[in-house]
Amino acid sequence: MENEKRKYKKHDPFDPFLPSKVPPQAIDIEEAILGAVLLEATEEHVQRIILKMDADHFYKFNNQIICQAIKDLHKESNPIDVLTVTEQLRKAENLENAGGTFYITMLTDRVSSSANIDYWFRIVYQKFLLREMIRIGSDKIRIAYEDSADCLNLLEAFIKDLEKLDPRLFETIATNAKALSKEMYEEFELMKQHHDTGIILPNMTYSVGWPRFDQTVTLGRDKIILIAGAAKSGKSRLIRAIMYILLELYTDISVDWVSLEDSRQDLLRAYLSTKALITSKNLKNRKYPKEKLPELEHYTKRFESFDIEFIDQTLRSVDLVNHFTQFCAKRKDRFNILIVDNILSLDDQMDFKFDSNGFNNYVMQNLLKCRQKTHGLIIALHHFNDAQQDRENLKTGYRPILKDIKGSETFRRTPNQVLMINSFNIYKDLMSEYSGDLKTLMNSLFVIDAGANREDSVNDNVSLIHLFTDMAYDTFWEIPLPPMHSVITPSYPIDQIDSHSIIPF
C-alpha cells in the first residue's frame, strides 16, 4: 500500500547551526485540526482543508501518520471518522506508530467543532514553511562552507528550493457566487458615492485616446496581451508609444519594463525623441541643436516622475514572475503593468534547447502564474514564424493570422487577447506593387489585427486598427477605418496602378 512505503519525517530539534533552538511548531493546533477532521469530515470547509493538508505539514510524527491515513481514505471517497481512520492505520500496520487507539480518540476530545479549522491550518502551514526555510537554509550553509562550492550555482539552487514553497496554499483558490455578488454590491456603493459626493473612482480600464484601439483592446487588470509581428515591424515602438501615453494620462500606473532588446537608456531616448522630434540616433550621438536643450530637460523631468522600473539583462521567466510579484507587492493600490520585450530573449531557452514546445508551454505557464499572483496587466512581445513571410502571402497583403505566431498553440490560447502587427514597408515585394502617393501612404501604414483567427475571412475588417506612423520618432496616429471596406480607396488618382495590385488588409 502507498502509505506503507511512505517515509515519515522525525524532526531533529538540534541543528548544528542552531543547537539551542526547537524548530517552529504548534502541536496543540495540529491535534485540533486532526480532531476537527475526525469529528466533521463531511463539512464543506473541512473538505477544503483535507485537500490542502499534507503529512509533511505536521511536526509531530504521530500526526503525520494520522494525516496520511485521512488523505488515503479521502482519496478513495471513504468515510472519515475515528473508527475508519483507526482501521486504516491497523491495515497499514501503522496504528502503534500513530499513538494507538487512545491517542486517536483523544484527538476528538480537544475540540468541540471545526468552525476555526481554516485559521488553525493557516498557523500549522506557516510553521511548516518556517521549518522548510530553516532546513533549506541550513543545507545551503553547509555547502557554502565547502571549498568546492560554486557561489552562483548555490544561489540558483537556493532560489529554486525556496520557490517550491507555496505561501498561498492556505488561501482560498476558488470563489463562489455569494463572494462575487458581495464585490459587485461594493462596486454599486462606490458608484452611489461617486454620483452623490463626486469621489473619483479608481480606473477599471485605461484608454490611450485612439478610438478604434480603445474600443477593441482592453487595457485593464488581470489580463495577458500578446503582441506579435515580424522582425523590425515596430512592435517595440508601438508598446513604447502606448506606455508613454498611459503614463502621461494617468497617475496610478506603474510599469515593470523588461527590455531584452533595447537598453534602458534607449527607452528614455525614445520618449525624448517623441516629444522633441529628434531621432534616437541623433540623441545618442548628441547631434541636435543647442536650442533643444531646455525642451529635452523639461521632458526628462517629466519622465523622471513616471513609476517605471527597467530590466535590460536576460533572465528566466520564473525570475520574471518573482520580480513582478515583488514589484506589485510594493504598489498594491496601483495599476501594475509588466512589459516583456520579447519572449524569445528569455533565458529559459537554455533549459529547452531540444524542446521548443516545452519552452513555449513553460514560459506561458509562468506568465499565467504571474497574472494570477499579481492581477496585473502583462504585455508580451513575440514574433511570427518564417512561413508568414512567404511570397505566397503577397496576395493577402501579408495579413497575419493566428497560426503565423511563432511557437506552439499555447501562445495563441493562453493570452486574453492577441494583437498581430502588419507593417507593410518591411515587405519589399509588396511595396513594389505601389507607387506615388499610395506608396507613401503604405510606407507609413501600420495595421493591428486584433484577437480572432482570420483564416477563413481575410477581408473581414471588424478587428482592424489602422495607424499612421512616423517610425523615426515612435509616433502613431490612428486613422479612421473606411466603413464596410477592407481595401484602401484613396481620394486621389491612382491610374498608374492596376486594380489587381490593391491589396486587402
ChimeraX attribute file (.defattr): number of C-alpha atoms within 10 A of each C-alpha:
attribute: neighborCount
match mode: 1-to-1
recipient: residues
	/A:1	8
	/A:2	8
	/A:3	17
	/A:4	11
	/A:5	8
	/A:6	11
	/A:7	8
	/A:8	14
	/A:9	14
	/A:10	11
	/A:11	12
	/A:12	8
	/A:13	13
	/A:14	12
	/A:15	14
	/A:16	9
	/A:17	10
	/A:18	12
	/A:19	9
	/A:20	10
	/A:21	10
	/A:22	13
	/A:23	20
	/A:24	17
	/A:25	20
	/A:26	18
	/A:27	14
	/A:28	13
	/A:29	19
	/A:30	23
	/A:31	24
	/A:32	23
	/A:33	30
	/A:34	23
	/A:35	26
	/A:36	23
	/A:37	26
	/A:38	24
	/A:39	21
	/A:40	18
	/A:41	22
	/A:42	13
	/A:43	12
	/A:44	10
	/A:45	15
	/A:46	22
	/A:47	14
	/A:48	15
	/A:49	20
	/A:50	19
	/A:51	11
	/A:52	16
	/A:53	20
	/A:54	15
	/A:55	21
	/A:56	18
	/A:57	22
	/A:58	25
	/A:59	22
	/A:60	20
	/A:61	17
	/A:62	22
	/A:63	25
	/A:64	21
	/A:65	25
	/A:66	24
	/A:67	23
	/A:68	22
	/A:69	25
	/A:70	27
	/A:71	21
	/A:72	18
	/A:73	16
	/A:74	16
	/A:75	11
	/A:76	8
	/A:77	9
	/A:78	12
	/A:79	15
	/A:80	22
	/A:81	21
	/A:82	18
	/A:83	13
	/A:84	16
	/A:85	25
	/A:86	22
	/A:87	15
	/A:88	20
	/A:89	23
	/A:90	15
	/A:91	12
	/A:92	15
	/A:93	13
	/A:94	20
	/A:95	22
	/A:96	12
	/A:97	14
	/A:98	23
	/A:99	15
	/A:100	15
	/A:101	17
	/A:102	9
	/A:103	15
	/A:104	24
	/A:105	16
	/A:106	13
	/A:107	22
	/A:108	21
	/A:109	13
	/A:110	16
	/A:111	18
	/A:112	12
	/A:113	14
	/A:114	21
	/A:115	14
	/A:116	14
	/A:117	21
	/A:118	17
	/A:119	12
	/A:120	19
	/A:121	20
	/A:122	17
	/A:123	17
	/A:124	23
	/A:125	25
	/A:126	18
	/A:127	19
	/A:128	21
	/A:129	18
	/A:130	14
	/A:131	19
	/A:132	19
	/A:133	15
	/A:134	16
	/A:135	14
	/A:136	16
	/A:137	15
	/A:138	16
	/A:139	12
	/A:140	16
	/A:141	13
	/A:142	12
	/A:143	15
	/A:144	15
	/A:145	9
	/A:146	9
	/A:147	7
	/A:148	8
	/A:149	13
	/A:150	11
	/A:151	11
	/A:152	9
	/A:153	10
	/A:154	15
	/A:155	13
	/A:156	10
	/A:157	14
	/A:158	15
	/A:159	13
	/A:160	13
	/A:161	14
	/A:162	14
	/A:163	13
	/A:164	8
	/A:165	13
	/A:166	10
	/A:167	12
	/A:168	11
	/A:169	13
	/A:170	19
	/A:171	10
	/A:172	11
	/A:173	7
	/A:174	5
	/A:175	8
	/A:176	7
	/A:177	8
	/A:178	9
	/A:179	10
	/A:180	10
	/A:181	11
	/A:182	11
	/A:183	12
	/A:184	12
	/A:185	12
	/A:186	11
	/A:187	13
	/A:188	12
	/A:189	12
	/A:190	16
	/A:191	16
	/A:192	13
	/A:193	14
	/A:194	13
	/A:195	11
	/A:196	9
	/A:197	9
	/A:198	10
	/A:199	12
	/A:200	11
	/A:201	11
	/A:202	11
	/A:203	13
	/A:204	10
	/A:205	12
	/A:206	17
	/A:207	19
	/A:208	18
	/A:209	14
	/A:210	17
	/A:211	13
	/A:212	17
	/A:213	20
	/A:214	15
	/A:215	11
	/A:216	16
	/A:217	19
	/A:218	16
	/A:219	21
	/A:220	19
	/A:221	20
	/A:222	19
	/A:223	20
	/A:224	26
	/A:225	21
	/A:226	25
	/A:227	26
	/A:228	27
	/A:229	26
	/A:230	23
	/A:231	13
	/A:232	12
	/A:233	20
	/A:234	19
	/A:235	23
	/A:236	21
	/A:237	19
	/A:238	18
	/A:239	18
	/A:240	20
	/A:241	18
	/A:242	17
	/A:243	19
	/A:244	16
	/A:245	15
	/A:246	19
	/A:247	19
	/A:248	14
	/A:249	14
	/A:250	15
	/A:251	13
	/A:252	16
	/A:253	20
	/A:254	23
	/A:255	24
	/A:256	21
	/A:257	21
	/A:258	25
	/A:259	21
	/A:260	19
	/A:261	14
	/A:262	14
	/A:263	15
	/A:264	18
	/A:265	11
	/A:266	16
	/A:267	18
	/A:268	16
	/A:269	22
	/A:270	25
	/A:271	23
	/A:272	24
	/A:273	22
	/A:274	21
	/A:275	17
	/A:276	14
	/A:277	15
	/A:278	20
	/A:279	20
	/A:280	22
	/A:281	14
	/A:282	12
	/A:283	16
	/A:284	12
	/A:285	9
	/A:286	10
	/A:287	12
	/A:288	13
	/A:289	8
	/A:290	8
	/A:291	8
	/A:292	12
	/A:293	11
	/A:294	10
	/A:295	13
	/A:296	18
	/A:297	12
	/A:298	13
	/A:299	17
	/A:300	16
	/A:301	11
	/A:302	11
	/A:303	17
	/A:304	11
	/A:305	12
	/A:306	17
	/A:307	14
	/A:308	17
	/A:309	13
	/A:310	15
	/A:311	17
	/A:312	15
	/A:313	15
	/A:314	15
	/A:315	15
	/A:316	16
	/A:317	22
	/A:318	20
	/A:319	15
	/A:320	21
	/A:321	20
	/A:322	14
	/A:323	14
	/A:324	23
	/A:325	18
	/A:326	12
	/A:327	19
	/A:328	22
	/A:329	12
	/A:330	9
	/A:331	14
	/A:332	10
	/A:333	11
	/A:334	17
	/A:335	24
	/A:336	26
	/A:337	28
	/A:338	26
	/A:339	20
	/A:340	25
	/A:341	23
	/A:342	20
	/A:343	19
	/A:344	18
	/A:345	17
	/A:346	21
	/A:347	16
	/A:348	20
	/A:349	19
	/A:350	10
	/A:351	12
	/A:352	14
	/A:353	10
	/A:354	10
	/A:355	10
	/A:356	14
	/A:357	14
	/A:358	16
	/A:359	21
	/A:360	21
	/A:361	17
	/A:362	17
	/A:363	22
	/A:364	20
	/A:365	16
	/A:366	18
	/A:367	24
	/A:368	18
	/A:369	14
	/A:370	25
	/A:371	21
	/A:372	12
	/A:373	16
	/A:374	21
	/A:375	19
	/A:376	24
	/A:377	21
	/A:378	28
	/A:379	24
	/A:380	22
	/A:381	19
	/A:382	24
	/A:383	23
	/A:384	21
	/A:385	15
	/A:386	12
	/A:387	13
	/A:388	20
	/A:389	16
	/A:390	9
	/A:391	13
	/A:392	11
	/A:393	14
	/A:394	17
	/A:395	14
	/A:396	15
	/A:397	20
	/A:398	21
	/A:399	26
	/A:400	27
	/A:401	19
	/A:402	22
	/A:403	18
	/A:404	20
	/A:405	25
	/A:406	21
	/A:407	20
	/A:408	15
	/A:409	14
	/A:410	15
	/A:411	20
	/A:412	20
	/A:413	12
	/A:414	17
	/A:415	20
	/A:416	14
	/A:417	20
	/A:418	26
	/A:419	24
	/A:420	28
	/A:421	24
	/A:422	25
	/A:423	24
	/A:424	21
	/A:425	20
	/A:426	15
	/A:427	17
	/A:428	9
	/A:429	12
	/A:430	20
	/A:431	17
	/A:432	11
	/A:433	16
	/A:434	21
	/A:435	14
	/A:436	11
	/A:437	13
	/A:438	19
	/A:439	15
	/A:440	13
	/A:441	17
	/A:442	18
	/A:443	19
	/A:444	17
	/A:445	21
	/A:446	25
	/A:447	20
	/A:448	23
	/A:449	26
	/A:450	23
	/A:451	21
	/A:452	15
	/A:453	15
	/A:454	18
	/A:455	12
	/A:456	8
	/A:457	8
	/A:458	16
	/A:459	16
	/A:460	14
	/A:461	20
	/A:462	15
	/A:463	18
	/A:464	20
	/A:465	25
	/A:466	23
	/A:467	22
	/A:468	17
	/A:469	21
	/A:470	15
	/A:471	15
	/A:472	15
	/A:473	21
	/A:474	23
	/A:475	21
	/A:476	21
	/A:477	14
	/A:478	18
	/A:479	15
	/A:480	12
	/A:481	17
	/A:482	12
	/A:483	8
	/A:484	9
	/A:485	14
	/A:486	17
	/A:487	14
	/A:488	15
	/A:489	12
	/A:490	10
	/A:491	6
	/A:492	8
	/A:493	11
	/A:494	15
	/A:495	7
	/A:496	9
	/A:497	14
	/A:498	10
	/A:499	9
	/A:500	8
	/A:501	14
	/A:502	17
	/A:503	19
	/A:504	17
	/A:505	23
